[in-house]
């Protein structure tokens, strides 16, 4: 059994599938409409749609003879939450690094370019 996060990231790993999701973010589309911009067969597009559907990123519906697809934003929630967790972690780490560097700069008396700052007592003398 594959976990939801792995299935989601595997589906998002393919640029064609990401392009399909971007198109569906604009609204519902038929399989034919989704296939238009790609130089691949309809069966290949259908396979991409199956992967997206398995990852709960899209939902396919039958409307008379048409197969319509719609984005399922909740499917991205698992991935978004995972990424957010690490975004917060790295923001905290980078803030701590910036604070450390500022402290070091003040201790050594160097400016942002690494040059020794003048103690303020140098004036042009004749």
MMTF fields as JSON, N, C-alpha, C and O atoms, coordinates in Angstrom:
{
  "mmtfVersion": "1.0.0",
  "mmtfProducer": "UNKNOWN",
  "numBonds": 503,
  "numAtoms": 504,
  "numGroups": 126,
  "numChains": 1,
  "numModels": 1,
  "chainsPerModel": [1],
  "groupsPerChain": [126],
  "chainIdList": ["A"],
  "bondAtomList": [4, 2, 8, 6, 12, 10, 16, 14, 20, 18, 24, 22, 28, 26, 32, 30, 36, 34, 40, 38, 44, 42, 48, 46, 52, 50, 56, 54, 60, 58, 64, 62, 68, 66, 72, 70, 76, 74, 80, 78, 84, 82, 88, 86, 92, 90, 96, 94, 100, 98, 104, 102, 108, 106, 112, 110, 116, 114, 120, 118, 124, 122, 128, 126, 132, 130, 136, 134, 140, 138, 144, 142, 148, 146, 152, 150, 156, 154, 160, 158, 164, 162, 168, 166, 172, 170, 176, 174, 180, 178, 184, 182, 188, 186, 192, 190, 196, 194, 200, 198, 204, 202, 208, 206, 212, 210, 216, 214, 220, 218, 224, 222, 228, 226, 232, 230, 236, 234, 240, 238, 244, 242, 248, 246, 252, 250, 256, 254, 260, 258, 264, 262, 268, 266, 272, 270, 276, 274, 280, 278, 284, 282, 288, 286, 292, 290, 296, 294, 300, 298, 304, 302, 308, 306, 312, 310, 316, 314, 320, 318, 324, 322, 328, 326, 332, 330, 336, 334, 340, 338, 344, 342, 348, 346, 352, 350, 356, 354, 360, 358, 364, 362, 368, 366, 372, 370, 376, 374, 380, 378, 384, 382, 388, 386, 392, 390, 396, 394, 400, 398, 404, 402, 408, 406, 412, 410, 416, 414, 420, 418, 424, 422, 428, 426, 432, 430, 436, 434, 440, 438, 444, 442, 448, 446, 452, 450, 456, 454, 460, 458, 464, 462, 468, 466, 472, 470, 476, 474, 480, 478, 484, 482, 488, 486, 492, 490, 496, 494, 500, 498],
  "bondOrderList": [1, 1, 1, 1, 1, 1, 1, 1, 1, 1, 1, 1, 1, 1, 1, 1, 1, 1, 1, 1, 1, 1, 1, 1, 1, 1, 1, 1, 1, 1, 1, 1, 1, 1, 1, 1, 1, 1, 1, 1, 1, 1, 1, 1, 1, 1, 1, 1, 1, 1, 1, 1, 1, 1, 1, 1, 1, 1, 1, 1, 1, 1, 1, 1, 1, 1, 1, 1, 1, 1, 1, 1, 1, 1, 1, 1, 1, 1, 1, 1, 1, 1, 1, 1, 1, 1, 1, 1, 1, 1, 1, 1, 1, 1, 1, 1, 1, 1, 1, 1, 1, 1, 1, 1, 1, 1, 1, 1, 1, 1, 1, 1, 1, 1, 1, 1, 1, 1, 1, 1, 1, 1, 1, 1, 1],
  "groupList": [{"groupName": "UNK", "atomNameList": ["N", "CA", "C", "O"], "elementList": ["N", "C", "C", "O"], "formalChargeList": [0, 0, 0, 0], "bondAtomList": [1, 0, 2, 1, 3, 2], "bondOrderList": [1, 1, 2], "singleLetterCode": "X", "chemCompType": "L-PEPTIDE LINKING"}],
  "groupTypeList": [0, 0, 0, 0, 0, 0, 0, 0, 0, 0, 0, 0, 0, 0, 0, 0, 0, 0, 0, 0, 0, 0, 0, 0, 0, 0, 0, 0, 0, 0, 0, 0, 0, 0, 0, 0, 0, 0, 0, 0, 0, 0, 0, 0, 0, 0, 0, 0, 0, 0, 0, 0, 0, 0, 0, 0, 0, 0, 0, 0, 0, 0, 0, 0, 0, 0, 0, 0, 0, 0, 0, 0, 0, 0, 0, 0, 0, 0, 0, 0, 0, 0, 0, 0, 0, 0, 0, 0, 0, 0, 0, 0, 0, 0, 0, 0, 0, 0, 0, 0, 0, 0, 0, 0, 0, 0, 0, 0, 0, 0, 0, 0, 0, 0, 0, 0, 0, 0, 0, 0, 0, 0, 0, 0, 0, 0],
  "groupIdList": [1, 2, 3, 4, 5, 6, 7, 8, 9, 10, 11, 12, 13, 14, 15, 16, 17, 18, 19, 20, 21, 22, 23, 24, 25, 26, 27, 28, 29, 30, 31, 32, 33, 34, 35, 36, 37, 38, 39, 40, 41, 42, 43, 44, 45, 46, 47, 48, 49, 50, 51, 52, 53, 54, 55, 56, 57, 58, 59, 60, 61, 62, 63, 64, 65, 66, 67, 68, 69, 70, 71, 72, 73, 74, 75, 76, 77, 78, 79, 80, 81, 82, 83, 84, 85, 86, 87, 88, 89, 90, 91, 92, 93, 94, 95, 96, 97, 98, 99, 100, 101, 102, 103, 104, 105, 106, 107, 108, 109, 110, 111, 112, 113, 114, 115, 116, 117, 118, 119, 120, 121, 122, 123, 124, 125, 126],
  "secStructList": [7, 7, 7, 2, 2, 2, 2, 2, 2, 2, 2, 2, 6, 1, 2, 2, 2, 2, 2, 2, 2, 2, 2, 2, 6, 6, 7, 7, 3, 3, 2, 2, 2, 2, 2, 6, 6, 1, 1, 1, 7, 2, 2, 2, 2, 2, 2, 2, 2, 2, 2, 2, 2, 2, 6, 6, 1, 3, 3, 3, 3, 3, 3, 6, 6, 3, 3, 3, 3, 3, 3, 7, 6, 2, 2, 2, 2, 2, 2, 2, 2, 2, 2, 2, 2, 2, 2, 2, 2, 2, 2, 2, 2, 2, 2, 2, 2, 2, 2, 2, 2, 2, 2, 2, 2, 2, 2, 2, 6, 5, 7, 6, 6, 1, 7, 5, 7, 7, 7, 1, 7, 7, 7, 7, 7, 7],
  "xCoordList": [0.834, 0.0, 0.877, 1.758, 0.644, 1.414, 0.72, -0.506, 1.518, 0.908, 0.45, 0.939, -0.482, -1.106, -0.083, -0.125, 0.831, 1.833, 2.716, 2.988, 3.159, 3.994, 3.229, 3.769, 1.976, 1.144, 0.959, 1.026, 0.73, 0.542, 1.806, 1.746, 2.958, 4.203, 4.585, 5.142, 4.299, 4.58, 3.74, 4.226, 2.487, 1.613, 2.107, 2.058, 2.578, 3.047, 4.431, 4.86, 5.121, 6.483, 6.533, 7.568, 5.432, 5.42, 4.936, 3.881, 5.687, 5.293, 3.967, 3.239, 3.655, 2.373, 1.225, 0.224, 1.37, 0.311, 0.18, -0.928, 1.309, 1.228, 0.538, -0.219, 0.788, 0.125, -1.378, -2.182, -1.751, -3.169, -3.827, -4.925, -3.164, -3.713, -3.844, -4.825, -2.842, -2.911, -4.114, -4.8, -4.368, -5.534, -6.827, -7.761, -6.888, -8.105, -8.334, -9.458, -7.287, -7.453, -8.29, -8.87, -8.35, -9.159, -10.617, -11.487, -10.889, -12.258, -12.333, -11.333, -13.541, -13.808, -13.448, -13.645, -12.918, -12.539, -12.775, -12.729, -13.026, -13.166, -11.776, -10.781, -11.726, -10.453, -9.846, -8.641, -10.676, -10.188, -9.585, -8.544, -10.233, -9.702, -8.373, -7.461, -8.274, -7.022, -5.897, -4.73, -6.249, -5.246, -4.725, -3.61, -5.519, -5.166, -3.738, -3.06, -3.256, -1.92, -0.752, 0.392, -1.016, 0.064, 0.208, -0.773, 1.439, 1.728, 1.813, 2.793, 0.756, 0.678, -0.72, -1.645, -0.859, -2.141, -3.181, -2.844, -4.443, -5.516, -5.362, -5.6, -4.969, -4.744, -3.641, -3.727, -2.617, -1.548, -2.085, -1.756, -2.903, -3.522, -4.408, -4.427, -5.134, -6.009, -5.215, -5.676, -4.039, -3.192, -2.742, -2.708, -2.395, -2.031, -3.213, -3.036, -4.407, -5.594, -5.856, -6.303, -5.582, -5.751, -4.817, -5.206, -3.583, -2.616, -3.101, -3.045, -3.574, -4.075, -5.31, -5.486, -6.153, -7.365, -7.01, -7.596, -6.059, -5.623, -5.04, -5.167, -4.4, -3.813, -4.849, -4.522, -6.094, -7.196, -6.959, -7.369, -6.285, -6.041, -7.095, -7.309, -7.749, -8.84, -9.985, -9.833, -11.126, -12.279, -12.793, -12.98, -13.023, -13.585, -15.06, -15.458, -15.862, -17.306, -17.783, -17.186, -18.854, -19.455, -20.639, -21.501, -20.67, -21.759, -22.249, -21.693, -23.293, -23.774, -22.612, -22.076, -22.212, -21.095, -19.742, -18.704, -19.74, -18.497, -17.943, -18.686, -16.627, -15.939, -15.327, -14.421, -15.809, -15.324, -14.406, -14.59, -13.431, -12.499, -12.558, -12.717, -12.425, -12.382, -11.292, -10.991, -10.72, -9.668, -10.268, -11.371, -9.543, -9.93, -8.884, -7.903, -9.078, -8.059, -7.709, -6.581, -8.643, -8.362, -7.247, -6.547, -7.087, -6.032, -4.639, -3.693, -4.512, -3.217, -2.929, -1.805, -3.941, -3.8, -2.691, -1.913, -2.612, -1.585, -0.193, 0.669, 0.022, 1.334, 1.606, 2.721, 0.608, 0.774, 1.127, 1.978, 0.486, 0.78, 2.193, 2.884, 2.625, 3.979, 5.015, 5.985, 4.804, 5.726, 5.729, 6.788, 4.569, 4.462, 5.263, 5.909, 5.221, 5.975, 7.469, 8.131, 7.98, 9.401, 9.711, 10.822, 8.778, 8.977, 9.183, 10.098, 8.336, 8.468, 9.812, 10.486, 10.195, 11.473, 12.627, 13.469, 12.673, 13.782, 13.74, 14.791, 12.563, 12.486, 13.1, 13.857, 12.781, 13.348, 14.857, 15.576, 15.336, 16.783, 17.49, 18.553, 16.898, 17.514, 17.459, 18.39, 16.384, 16.314, 17.401, 18.037, 17.612, 18.659, 20.041, 20.903, 20.254, 21.531, 21.743, 22.84, 20.724, 20.836, 21.165, 21.982, 20.537, 20.81, 22.253, 22.935, 22.71, 24.089, 25.082, 26.052, 24.842, 25.749, 25.77, 26.823, 24.626, 24.562, 25.367, 26.083, 25.252, 26.008, 27.507, 28.286, 27.908, 29.327, 29.847, 30.966, 29.018, 29.416, 29.656, 30.625, 28.788, 28.934, 30.165, 30.857, 30.448, 31.611, 32.924, 33.872, 32.986, 34.245, 34.416, 35.512, 33.339, 33.431, 33.573, 34.177, 33.039, 33.113, 31.746, 30.702, 31.791, 30.532, 30.072, 30.681, 28.997, 28.434, 29.38, 29.233, 30.359, 31.316, 32.537, 33.45, 32.555, 33.687, 34.838, 35.893, 34.65, 35.706, 35.639, 34.564, 36.804, 36.868, 36.206, 36.532, 35.259, 34.61, 35.532, 36.285, 35.457, 36.218, 35.553, 34.326, 36.327, 35.788, 35.113, 34.654, 35.035, 34.36, 35.316, 34.919, 36.568, 37.5, 38.392, 39.242, 38.239, 39.134, 38.512, 37.448, 39.163, 38.749, 39.919, 41.065, 39.647, 40.74, 41.547, 41.009, 42.839, 43.728, 44.736, 45.193, 45.075, 46.062, 47.446, 48.395],
  "yCoordList": [-1.187, 0.0, 1.249, 1.388, 2.15, 3.38, 4.475, 4.582, 5.292, 6.363, 7.492, 7.636, 8.276, 9.348, 10.378, 10.827, 10.752, 11.761, 11.29, 12.06, 10.048, 9.511, 9.466, 9.794, 9.059, 9.006, 10.41, 10.601, 11.37, 12.753, 13.292, 13.845, 13.135, 13.65, 12.907, 13.511, 11.619, 10.868, 11.419, 11.545, 11.744, 12.317, 13.7, 14.047, 14.481, 15.841, 15.871, 16.913, 14.751, 14.711, 14.874, 15.249, 14.596, 14.643, 16.001, 16.467, 16.655, 17.978, 17.985, 18.976, 16.894, 16.825, 16.84, 17.526, 16.089, 16.064, 17.414, 17.848, 18.074, 19.421, 20.391, 21.252, 20.265, 21.128, 20.84, 21.763, 19.588, 19.225, 19.856, 20.404, 19.779, 20.387, 21.902, 22.496, 22.521, 23.968, 24.319, 25.31, 23.512, 23.752, 23.566, 24.353, 22.537, 22.283, 23.333, 23.505, 24.021, 25.122, 26.245, 27.056, 26.29, 27.296, 26.879, 27.714, 25.592, 25.099, 23.697, 23.125, 23.152, 21.795, 21.7, 22.65, 20.543, 20.345, 18.891, 17.988, 18.693, 17.332, 16.748, 17.472, 15.443, 14.769, 15.311, 15.553, 15.502, 16.047, 17.435, 17.734, 18.284, 19.633, 19.565, 20.347, 18.634, 18.495, 17.971, 18.301, 17.152, 16.556, 17.534, 17.365, 18.554, 19.462, 19.987, 19.885, 20.54, 21.162, 20.183, 20.601, 18.901, 17.918, 17.127, 16.837, 16.788, 15.987, 14.509, 13.821, 14.047, 12.65, 12.132, 12.912, 10.847, 10.233, 10.417, 10.7, 10.253, 10.295, 9.204, 9.467, 7.98, 6.973, 7.371, 7.054, 8.061, 8.514, 9.576, 9.561, 10.487, 11.498, 10.807, 11.18, 9.805, 9.057, 8.382, 8.333, 7.869, 7.26, 8.308, 8.037, 9.506, 10.597, 10.934, 11.162, 10.964, 11.282, 10.214, 10.532, 8.957, 7.888, 8.079, 7.864, 8.485, 8.731, 9.885, 9.804, 10.952, 12.104, 11.74, 12.211, 10.901, 10.473, 9.573, 9.703, 8.672, 7.788, 8.595, 8.206, 9.72, 10.591, 11.553, 12.387, 11.423, 12.28, 13.752, 14.634, 14.002, 15.381, 15.853, 17.055, 14.91, 15.239, 14.259, 13.213, 14.631, 13.729, 13.701, 14.745, 12.493, 12.35, 12.009, 11.184, 12.673, 12.463, 12.209, 12.677, 11.469, 11.222, 12.174, 12.247, 12.904, 13.833, 13.469, 13.918, 12.652, 12.086, 11.333, 10.4, 11.73, 11.038, 11.663, 11.156, 12.749, 13.445, 12.966, 12.663, 12.907, 12.645, 13.966, 14.479, 14.505, 15.779, 15.532, 14.588, 16.394, 16.315, 17.62, 18.704, 17.477, 18.67, 18.501, 17.392, 19.612, 19.63, 19.305, 19.745, 18.545, 18.245, 18.893, 18.246, 20.153, 20.875, 20.202, 20.331, 19.498, 18.828, 17.794, 17.484, 17.267, 16.289, 16.871, 16.148, 18.168, 18.832, 19.185, 19.548, 19.078, 19.506, 18.751, 19.353, 17.451, 16.638, 17.131, 17.299, 17.359, 17.829, 19.245, 19.545, 20.106, 21.492, 21.54, 22.33, 20.711, 20.672, 20.174, 20.684, 19.183, 18.662, 19.73, 19.932, 20.4, 21.452, 22.605, 23.148, 22.974, 24.067, 23.771, 24.661, 22.545, 22.143, 22.43, 22.955, 22.084, 22.297, 23.748, 24.212, 24.457, 25.894, 26.616, 27.429, 26.321, 26.953, 26.6, 27.461, 25.329, 24.891, 25.689, 26.207, 25.793, 26.48, 27.979, 28.614, 28.556, 29.989, 30.243, 31.198, 29.397, 29.556, 29.402, 30.167, 28.419, 28.197, 29.375, 29.803, 29.895, 31.03, 32.295, 33.099, 32.486, 33.631, 33.532, 34.53, 32.317, 32.114, 32.378, 32.959, 31.956, 32.211, 33.707, 34.21, 34.42, 35.869, 36.561, 37.481, 36.123, 36.706, 36.426, 37.306, 35.2, 34.846, 35.697, 36.205, 35.852, 36.643, 38.107, 38.745, 38.626, 40.017, 40.164, 41.149, 39.198, 39.224, 39.168, 39.903, 38.301, 38.186, 39.476, 39.908, 40.076, 41.343, 42.411, 43.166, 42.474, 43.468, 43.177, 44.106, 41.911, 41.529, 41.86, 42.315, 41.64, 41.816, 43.219, 43.598, 43.996, 45.35, 45.403, 46.336, 44.44, 44.415, 44.748, 44.474, 45.36, 45.701, 44.524, 43.455, 44.715, 43.628, 43.115, 41.98, 43.935, 43.515, 42.833, 42.436, 42.695, 42.057, 43.012, 42.592, 44.29, 45.281, 45.782, 45.911, 46.055, 46.589, 47.951, 48.835, 48.104, 49.41, 50.346, 49.951, 51.582, 52.631, 52.883, 52.895, 53.077, 53.312, 54.661, 55.011, 55.412, 56.69, 57.829, 58.994, 57.514, 58.571, 59.027, 59.892, 58.493, 58.905, 60.028, 59.873, 61.11, 62.253, 62.633, 62.341, 63.284, 63.737, 64.779, 65.752, 64.544, 65.498, 66.021, 65.313, 67.298, 67.929, 67.793, 68.272],
  "zCoordList": [0.0, 0.0, 0.0, 0.849, -0.938, -1.05, -0.263, -0.275, 0.426, 1.194, 0.271, -0.849, 0.756, -0.027, -0.49, -1.636, 0.392, 0.045, -1.112, -2.033, -1.072, -2.155, -3.471, -4.528, -3.397, -4.607, -5.195, -6.409, -4.328, -4.785, -5.442, -6.54, -4.775, -5.35, -6.625, -7.542, -6.7, -7.926, -9.074, -10.198, -8.793, -9.828, -10.25, -11.43, -9.291, -9.586, -10.237, -10.732, -10.238, -10.775, -12.288, -12.838, -12.956, -14.417, -14.92, -14.49, -15.829, -16.321, -17.086, -17.054, -17.767, -18.484, -17.488, -17.694, -16.418, -15.411, -14.709, -14.393, -14.467, -13.861, -14.8, -14.352, -16.096, -17.082, -17.12, -17.254, -17.004, -16.965, -15.739, -15.835, -14.596, -13.38, -13.532, -13.085, -14.169, -14.393, -15.265, -15.012, -16.284, -17.145, -16.369, -16.522, -15.542, -14.77, -13.681, -13.209, -13.291, -12.33, -12.943, -12.221, -14.27, -14.966, -15.071, -15.318, -14.886, -14.955, -15.517, -15.953, -15.498, -15.977, -17.46, -18.217, -17.865, -19.267, -19.657, -18.822, -20.932, -21.451, -21.676, -21.713, -21.822, -22.083, -23.375, -23.441, -24.399, -25.67, -25.504, -26.088, -24.711, -24.467, -23.723, -23.99, -22.797, -22.047, -22.932, -22.722, -23.922, -24.799, -25.857, -26.352, -26.209, -27.311, -27.307, -28.329, -26.209, -26.278, -26.322, -26.496, -26.169, -26.08, -27.368, -28.051, -27.683, -28.867, -28.456, -28.741, -27.778, -27.353, -27.673, -27.904, -27.683, -28.046, -26.944, -25.794, -27.313, -26.32, -25.263, -24.085, -25.65, -24.609, -23.617, -22.43, -24.105, -23.208, -22.242, -21.056, -22.747, -21.881, -20.857, -19.684, -21.308, -20.415, -19.295, -18.154, -19.608, -18.577, -17.561, -16.361, -18.039, -17.125, -16.212, -15.015, -16.782, -15.998, -14.936, -13.834, -15.261, -14.277, -13.089, -11.94, -13.375, -12.298, -11.41, -10.183, -12.05, -11.294, -10.472, -9.348, -11.048, -10.348, -9.157, -8.083, -9.349, -8.266, -7.103, -5.942, -7.425, -6.403, -5.806, -4.962, -6.255, -5.778, -6.089, -5.335, -7.218, -7.653, -8.647, -8.808, -9.31, -10.232, -10.02, -9.388, -10.566, -10.596, -12.016, -12.64, -12.529, -13.878, -13.742, -12.92, -14.581, -14.559, -15.969, -16.939, -16.069, -17.371, -17.514, -16.637, -18.632, -18.938, -20.338, -21.34, -20.389, -21.658, -22.304, -21.706, -23.529, -24.181, -23.829, -24.253, -23.063, -22.729, -21.398, -20.465, -21.333, -20.062, -19.635, -20.291, -18.559, -18.04, -16.843, -16.074, -16.715, -15.591, -14.814, -15.376, -13.525, -12.679, -11.631, -11.189, -11.255, -10.246, -8.882, -8.557, -8.102, -6.724, -5.816, -5.45, -5.45, -4.671, -3.346, -2.87, -2.757, -1.484, -1.637, -0.673, -2.835, -3.082, -2.914, -2.604, -3.117, -2.949, -1.495, -1.146, -0.66, 0.737, 1.461, 2.201, 1.256, 1.924, 1.543, 2.406, 0.263, -0.199, 0.305, 0.731, 0.259, 0.712, 2.197, 2.605, 3.0, 4.435, 4.691, 5.574, 3.924, 4.087, 3.729, 4.459, 2.62, 2.182, 3.194, 3.509, 3.694, 4.668, 5.932, 6.484, 6.381, 7.568, 7.371, 8.266, 6.208, 5.943, 5.599, 5.854, 5.04, 4.793, 6.117, 6.249, 7.094, 8.409, 9.039, 9.604, 8.936, 9.492, 8.893, 9.627, 7.546, 6.907, 7.135, 7.219, 7.236, 7.57, 8.935, 9.109, 9.902, 11.245, 11.217, 11.859, 10.478, 10.397, 9.729, 10.179, 8.655, 7.96, 8.806, 8.768, 9.57, 10.484, 11.549, 11.889, 12.077, 13.079, 12.478, 13.137, 11.24, 10.575, 10.373, 10.617, 9.936, 9.739, 11.058, 11.092, 12.13, 13.449, 13.872, 14.398, 13.64, 13.972, 13.184, 13.748, 11.883, 11.05, 11.484, 11.479, 11.851, 12.33, 13.619, 13.797, 14.506, 15.761, 15.473, 16.08, 14.553, 14.198, 13.578, 13.851, 12.744, 12.102, 13.164, 13.082, 14.145, 15.207, 16.055, 16.472, 16.316, 17.131, 16.43, 17.071, 15.144, 14.414, 13.869, 13.455, 13.864, 13.347, 11.84, 11.31, 11.152, 9.692, 9.103, 9.696, 7.895, 7.232, 6.379, 6.416, 5.61, 4.812, 3.736, 3.282, 3.312, 2.285, 2.886, 2.162, 4.217, 4.873, 5.136, 5.611, 4.834, 5.062, 6.498, 7.084, 7.038, 8.4, 8.421, 7.629, 9.357, 9.486, 10.216, 11.106, 9.823, 10.502, 11.849, 11.947, 12.845, 14.178, 14.299, 15.386, 13.258, 13.297, 13.58, 13.541, 13.863, 14.225, 13.092, 13.305, 11.918, 10.846, 10.043, 9.445, 10.04, 9.248, 8.386, 8.726, 7.271, 6.416, 7.179, 7.706, 7.218, 7.913, 6.925, 6.028, 7.116, 6.239, 6.77, 6.149]
}
